[in-house]
Amino acid sequence: MDKAHLATILGLGGGKEGADGFTELPDGKSITWYVAHAGASMNVSKTTACKLDGALLVARNQKGELYVVALDDVFGASLEGGAASPARRAGFAT
């Protein structure tokens, strides 16, 4: 992945620059990163913020756990969440 690809993903997710250098996603949204290196792959799921540190992507989830991977090893991402669905009310629909 390159910086332009990353910027597109964050833009589609509605990311905003935070005070700590992380780009934060709006509430209810998260990103799963798909990473592979030397034939081994892993997913870094449900991250809500990320930043670049040189050639590294640092991603943080809602619990505050940090994941650090080489940006060159990231080959894709999926955005989860979106427009909030209307609240369901108890009882019968009319």
OpenMM code with the backbone's topology and positions (N, CA, C; nanometers):
from openmm import Vec3, app, unit

residues = "MET ASP LYS ALA HIS LEU ALA THR ILE LEU GLY LEU GLY GLY GLY LYS GLU GLY ALA ASP GLY PHE THR GLU LEU PRO ASP GLY LYS SER ILE THR TRP TYR VAL ALA HIS ALA GLY ALA SER MET ASN VAL SER LYS THR THR ALA CYS LYS LEU ASP GLY ALA LEU LEU VAL ALA ARG ASN GLN LYS GLY GLU LEU TYR VAL VAL ALA LEU ASP ASP VAL PHE GLY ALA SER LEU GLU GLY GLY ALA ALA SER PRO ALA ARG ARG ALA GLY PHE ALA THR".split()
positions = [
    Vec3(0.0852, -0.1167, 0.0000),
    Vec3(0.0000, 0.0000, 0.0000),
    Vec3(0.0899, 0.1231, 0.0000),
    Vec3(0.0451, 0.2255, -0.0674),
    Vec3(0.1193, 0.3508, -0.0639),
    Vec3(0.0362, 0.4570, 0.0085),
    Vec3(0.0953, 0.5739, 0.0246),
    Vec3(0.0289, 0.6799, 0.1018),
    Vec3(-0.0994, 0.7285, 0.0353),
    Vec3(-0.1043, 0.7289, -0.0974),
    Vec3(-0.2256, 0.7721, -0.1668),
    Vec3(-0.3404, 0.6736, -0.1422),
    Vec3(-0.3095, 0.5443, -0.1438),
    Vec3(-0.4091, 0.4403, -0.1159),
    Vec3(-0.4616, 0.4575, 0.0267),
    Vec3(-0.3722, 0.4786, 0.1207),
    Vec3(-0.4102, 0.4991, 0.2605),
    Vec3(-0.4987, 0.6224, 0.2747),
    Vec3(-0.4616, 0.7320, 0.2095),
    Vec3(-0.5400, 0.8556, 0.2176),
    Vec3(-0.6812, 0.8348, 0.1626),
    Vec3(-0.6934, 0.7572, 0.0558),
    Vec3(-0.8252, 0.7287, -0.0013),
    Vec3(-0.9113, 0.6510, 0.0969),
    Vec3(-0.8550, 0.5500, 0.1599),
    Vec3(-0.9289, 0.4688, 0.2570),
    Vec3(-0.9755, 0.5547, 0.3733),
    Vec3(-0.8860, 0.6358, 0.4271),
    Vec3(-0.9226, 0.7207, 0.5407),
    Vec3(-1.0265, 0.8250, 0.5014),
    Vec3(-1.0158, 0.8776, 0.3799),
    Vec3(-1.1147, 0.9737, 0.3316),
    Vec3(-1.2526, 0.9115, 0.3166),
    Vec3(-1.2581, 0.7901, 0.2622),
    Vec3(-1.3857, 0.7204, 0.2479),
    Vec3(-1.4479, 0.6892, 0.3830),
    Vec3(-1.3624, 0.6669, 0.4832),
    Vec3(-1.4117, 0.6365, 0.6178),
    Vec3(-1.4476, 0.7593, 0.6982),
    Vec3(-1.4202, 0.8772, 0.6447),
    Vec3(-1.4521, 1.0005, 0.7177),
    Vec3(-1.3527, 1.0340, 0.8262),
    Vec3(-1.2277, 0.9902, 0.8109),
    Vec3(-1.1255, 1.0138, 0.9122),
    Vec3(-1.0921, 1.1615, 0.9297),
    Vec3(-1.0708, 1.1997, 1.0542),
    Vec3(-1.0329, 1.3370, 1.0900),
    Vec3(-0.9060, 1.3331, 1.1746),
    Vec3(-0.8174, 1.4282, 1.1499),
    Vec3(-0.6900, 1.4351, 1.2223),
    Vec3(-0.7154, 1.4660, 1.3693),
    Vec3(-0.6574, 1.3839, 1.4579),
    Vec3(-0.6710, 1.4050, 1.6017),
    Vec3(-0.5496, 1.4784, 1.6571),
    Vec3(-0.5580, 1.5182, 1.7823),
    Vec3(-0.4518, 1.5949, 1.8464),
    Vec3(-0.3245, 1.5132, 1.8656),
    Vec3(-0.3361, 1.3805, 1.8743),
    Vec3(-0.2210, 1.2951, 1.9013),
    Vec3(-0.1532, 1.2441, 1.7739),
    Vec3(-0.1910, 1.2984, 1.6575),
    Vec3(-0.1309, 1.2563, 1.5320),
    Vec3(-0.2027, 1.1418, 1.4639),
    Vec3(-0.2967, 1.0787, 1.5324),
    Vec3(-0.3756, 0.9712, 1.4744),
    Vec3(-0.4918, 1.0293, 1.3952),
    Vec3(-0.5256, 0.9646, 1.2863),
    Vec3(-0.6477, 0.9973, 1.2132),
    Vec3(-0.7579, 0.9120, 1.2731),
    Vec3(-0.8599, 0.9775, 1.3270),
    Vec3(-0.9686, 0.9101, 1.3979),
    Vec3(-1.0885, 0.8925, 1.3062),
    Vec3(-1.1508, 0.7753, 1.3134),
    Vec3(-1.2743, 0.7510, 1.2394),
    Vec3(-1.3935, 0.7945, 1.3238),
    Vec3(-1.5038, 0.8306, 1.2595),
    Vec3(-1.6238, 0.8664, 1.3357),
    Vec3(-1.6738, 0.7474, 1.4177),
    Vec3(-1.7529, 0.7764, 1.5207),
    Vec3(-1.8102, 0.6705, 1.6041),
    Vec3(-1.8868, 0.5714, 1.5185),
    Vec3(-1.8703, 0.4452, 1.5487),
    Vec3(-1.9411, 0.3403, 1.4779),
    Vec3(-1.8694, 0.2874, 1.3549),
    Vec3(-1.7605, 0.3496, 1.3151),
    Vec3(-1.6852, 0.3029, 1.1989),
    Vec3(-1.5527, 0.2427, 1.2436),
    Vec3(-1.5061, 0.1452, 1.1664),
    Vec3(-1.3759, 0.0856, 1.1930),
    Vec3(-1.3179, 0.0338, 1.0621),
    Vec3(-1.1884, 0.0045, 1.0654),
    Vec3(-1.1180, -0.0468, 0.9485),
    Vec3(-1.0507, -0.1785, 0.9860),
    Vec3(-1.0629, -0.2761, 0.8957),
    Vec3(-0.9843, -0.3991, 0.9059),
    Vec3(-0.8753, -0.3910, 0.8003),
    Vec3(-0.7503, -0.4087, 0.8434),
    Vec3(-0.6347, -0.4028, 0.7535),
    Vec3(-0.5939, -0.5446, 0.7179),
    Vec3(-0.5631, -0.5677, 0.5903),
    Vec3(-0.5170, -0.6981, 0.5426),
    Vec3(-0.3679, -0.6868, 0.5138),
    Vec3(-0.2905, -0.7696, 0.5844),
    Vec3(-0.1451, -0.7589, 0.5834),
    Vec3(-0.0853, -0.8948, 0.5467),
    Vec3(0.0195, -0.8941, 0.4637),
    Vec3(0.0892, -1.0180, 0.4284),
    Vec3(0.2380, -0.9890, 0.4120),
    Vec3(0.3205, -1.0841, 0.4542),
    Vec3(0.4651, -1.0720, 0.4396),
    Vec3(0.5249, -1.2121, 0.4328),
    Vec3(0.6076, -1.2365, 0.3334),
    Vec3(0.6800, -1.3629, 0.3173),
    Vec3(0.5877, -1.4843, 0.3269),
    Vec3(0.4709, -1.4753, 0.2661),
    Vec3(0.3792, -1.5881, 0.2618),
    Vec3(0.2863, -1.6022, 0.3809),
    Vec3(0.3045, -1.5215, 0.4824),
    Vec3(0.2162, -1.5263, 0.5988),
    Vec3(0.1245, -1.4044, 0.5952),
    Vec3(-0.0016, -1.4244, 0.6316),
    Vec3(-0.0947, -1.3118, 0.6305),
    Vec3(-0.1684, -1.3028, 0.7631),
    Vec3(-0.2208, -1.1845, 0.7897),
    Vec3(-0.3013, -1.1624, 0.9096),
    Vec3(-0.3942, -1.0450, 0.8844),
    Vec3(-0.4981, -1.0387, 0.9637),
    Vec3(-0.5905, -0.9266, 0.9608),
    Vec3(-0.5760, -0.8489, 1.0902),
    Vec3(-0.5785, -0.7181, 1.0796),
    Vec3(-0.5817, -0.6312, 1.1974),
    Vec3(-0.7202, -0.5678, 1.1939),
    Vec3(-0.8088, -0.6184, 1.2792),
    Vec3(-0.9494, -0.5815, 1.2665),
    Vec3(-0.9954, -0.4802, 1.3698),
    Vec3(-1.1041, -0.4131, 1.3317),
    Vec3(-1.1767, -0.3196, 1.4190),
    Vec3(-1.0900, -0.2065, 1.4717),
    Vec3(-1.0043, -0.1504, 1.3867),
    Vec3(-0.9249, -0.0358, 1.4295),
    Vec3(-1.0048, 0.0917, 1.4065),
    Vec3(-0.9881, 0.1874, 1.4958),
    Vec3(-1.0645, 0.3114, 1.4892),
    Vec3(-0.9778, 0.4337, 1.4651),
    Vec3(-0.8458, 0.4157, 1.4645),
    Vec3(-0.7536, 0.5270, 1.4407),
    Vec3(-0.6229, 0.4713, 1.3869),
    Vec3(-0.5523, 0.5536, 1.3087),
    Vec3(-0.4220, 0.5106, 1.2584),
    Vec3(-0.3361, 0.6318, 1.2272),
    Vec3(-0.2061, 0.6064, 1.2151),
    Vec3(-0.1130, 0.7109, 1.1735),
    Vec3(0.0080, 0.6448, 1.1096),
    Vec3(0.0801, 0.7237, 1.0327),
    Vec3(0.2056, 0.6773, 0.9735),
    Vec3(0.3209, 0.7201, 1.0624),
    Vec3(0.4159, 0.6304, 1.0802),
    Vec3(0.5407, 0.6605, 1.1512),
    Vec3(0.6527, 0.6125, 1.0602),
    Vec3(0.6954, 0.7007, 0.9709),
    Vec3(0.7929, 0.6613, 0.8693),
    Vec3(0.7280, 0.5642, 0.7730),
    Vec3(0.7846, 0.4437, 0.7612),
    Vec3(0.7304, 0.3414, 0.6720),
    Vec3(0.6347, 0.2469, 0.7441),
    Vec3(0.5972, 0.2802, 0.8670),
    Vec3(0.5113, 0.1940, 0.9475),
    Vec3(0.3710, 0.2510, 0.9595),
    Vec3(0.2724, 0.1628, 0.9590),
    Vec3(0.1348, 0.1992, 0.9879),
    Vec3(0.1072, 0.1584, 1.1318),
    Vec3(0.0685, 0.2545, 1.2128),
    Vec3(0.0331, 0.2285, 1.3519),
    Vec3(-0.1182, 0.2411, 1.3618),
    Vec3(-0.1853, 0.1318, 1.3978),
    Vec3(-0.3313, 0.1308, 1.4065),
    Vec3(-0.3720, 0.1047, 1.5512),
    Vec3(-0.4811, 0.1686, 1.5916),
    Vec3(-0.5292, 0.1565, 1.7300),
    Vec3(-0.6758, 0.1159, 1.7276),
    Vec3(-0.7130, 0.0259, 1.8176),
    Vec3(-0.8538, -0.0117, 1.8266),
    Vec3(-0.9207, 0.0643, 1.9406),
    Vec3(-1.0490, 0.0380, 1.9618),
    Vec3(-1.1254, 0.1110, 2.0623),
    Vec3(-1.0751, 0.0848, 2.2040),
    Vec3(-1.0120, -0.0298, 2.2262),
    Vec3(-0.9578, -0.0639, 2.3579),
    Vec3(-0.8239, 0.0035, 2.3849),
    Vec3(-0.7672, 0.0697, 2.2826),
    Vec3(-0.6378, 0.1339, 2.2978),
    Vec3(-0.5204, 0.0455, 2.2605),
    Vec3(-0.5468, -0.0770, 2.2122),
    Vec3(-0.4393, -0.1663, 2.1689),
    Vec3(-0.3786, -0.1127, 2.0397),
    Vec3(-0.2460, -0.1199, 2.0295),
    Vec3(-0.1755, -0.0705, 1.9119),
    Vec3(-0.1223, -0.1858, 1.8289),
    Vec3(-0.1298, -0.1692, 1.6972),
    Vec3(-0.0741, -0.2649, 1.6018),
    Vec3(0.0202, -0.1875, 1.5118),
    Vec3(0.1391, -0.2415, 1.4902),
    Vec3(0.2389, -0.1746, 1.4064),
    Vec3(0.2797, -0.2710, 1.2953),
    Vec3(0.2577, -0.2277, 1.1707),
    Vec3(0.2926, -0.3095, 1.0549),
    Vec3(0.3601, -0.2214, 0.9510),
    Vec3(0.4379, -0.2820, 0.8631),
    Vec3(0.5002, -0.2075, 0.7539),
    Vec3(0.3921, -0.1705, 0.6525),
    Vec3(0.3867, -0.0448, 0.6128),
    Vec3(0.2865, 0.0002, 0.5172),
    Vec3(0.2975, -0.0784, 0.3865),
    Vec3(0.4193, -0.1147, 0.3466),
    Vec3(0.4391, -0.1926, 0.2240),
    Vec3(0.3760, -0.3309, 0.2318),
    Vec3(0.3539, -0.3838, 0.3520),
    Vec3(0.2953, -0.5164, 0.3686),
    Vec3(0.1421, -0.5143, 0.3722),
    Vec3(0.0840, -0.3962, 0.3820),
    Vec3(-0.0620, -0.3830, 0.3826),
    Vec3(-0.1085, -0.3838, 0.2374),
    Vec3(-0.2001, -0.4733, 0.2029),
    Vec3(-0.2452, -0.4801, 0.0638),
    Vec3(-0.3923, -0.4465, 0.0459),
    Vec3(-0.4641, -0.4253, 0.1555),
    Vec3(-0.6048, -0.3909, 0.1428),
    Vec3(-0.6659, -0.3550, 0.2761),
    Vec3(-0.7889, -0.3054, 0.2692),
    Vec3(-0.8605, -0.2677, 0.3902),
    Vec3(-1.0092, -0.2762, 0.3642),
    Vec3(-1.0858, -0.2971, 0.4688),
    Vec3(-1.2316, -0.2904, 0.4559),
    Vec3(-1.2842, -0.1969, 0.5632),
    Vec3(-1.3829, -0.1190, 0.5245),
    Vec3(-1.4467, -0.0247, 0.6158),
    Vec3(-1.5738, -0.0877, 0.6699),
    Vec3(-1.5878, -0.0863, 0.8007),
    Vec3(-1.7081, -0.1386, 0.8639),
    Vec3(-1.7856, -0.0236, 0.9264),
    Vec3(-1.9144, -0.0418, 0.9393),
    Vec3(-1.9993, 0.0630, 0.9948),
    Vec3(-2.0410, 0.1568, 0.8840),
    Vec3(-2.1224, 0.2468, 0.9163),
    Vec3(-2.1687, 0.3405, 0.8153),
    Vec3(-2.2795, 0.4234, 0.8722),
    Vec3(-2.3699, 0.4591, 0.7859),
    Vec3(-2.4845, 0.5369, 0.8320),
    Vec3(-2.5600, 0.4550, 0.9355),
    Vec3(-2.5955, 0.5211, 1.0414),
    Vec3(-2.6675, 0.4520, 1.1480),
    Vec3(-2.8033, 0.4054, 1.0972),
    Vec3(-2.8382, 0.2821, 1.1320),
    Vec3(-2.9685, 0.2326, 1.0918),
    Vec3(-3.0744, 0.2899, 1.1853),
    Vec3(-3.1961, 0.3086, 1.1359),
    Vec3(-3.2996, 0.3650, 1.2217),
    Vec3(-3.3263, 0.2742, 1.3407),
    Vec3(-3.3568, 0.3336, 1.4517),
    Vec3(-3.3814, 0.2571, 1.5728),
    Vec3(-3.5083, 0.1747, 1.5570),
    Vec3(-3.5049, 0.0519, 1.6069),
    Vec3(-3.6235, -0.0337, 1.6036),
    Vec3(-3.6998, -0.0118, 1.7319),
    Vec3(-3.8268, 0.0081, 1.7168),
    Vec3(-3.9111, 0.0294, 1.8332),
    Vec3(-3.9773, -0.1028, 1.8713),
    Vec3(-4.0018, -0.1171, 1.9993),
    Vec3(-4.0681, -0.2375, 2.0468),
    Vec3(-4.2136, -0.2372, 2.0010),
    Vec3(-4.2683, -0.3551, 1.9822),
    Vec3(-4.4079, -0.3637, 1.9427),
    Vec3(-4.4240, -0.3959, 1.7956),
    Vec3(-4.5414, -0.3787, 1.7464),
    Vec3(-4.5736, -0.4120, 1.6090),
    Vec3(-4.5485, -0.2926, 1.5184),
    Vec3(-4.5028, -0.3216, 1.3985),
    Vec3(-4.4845, -0.2158, 1.2989),
    Vec3(-4.6198, -0.1823, 1.2379),
    Vec3(-4.6438, -0.0563, 1.2140),
    Vec3(-4.7712, -0.0165, 1.1533),
    Vec3(-4.7495, 0.0477, 1.0201),
] * unit.nanometer
topology = app.Topology()
chain = topology.addChain("A")
for resn in residues:
    res = topology.addResidue(resn, chain)
    for name in ("N", "CA", "C"):
        topology.addAtom(name, app.Element.getBySymbol(name[0]), res)
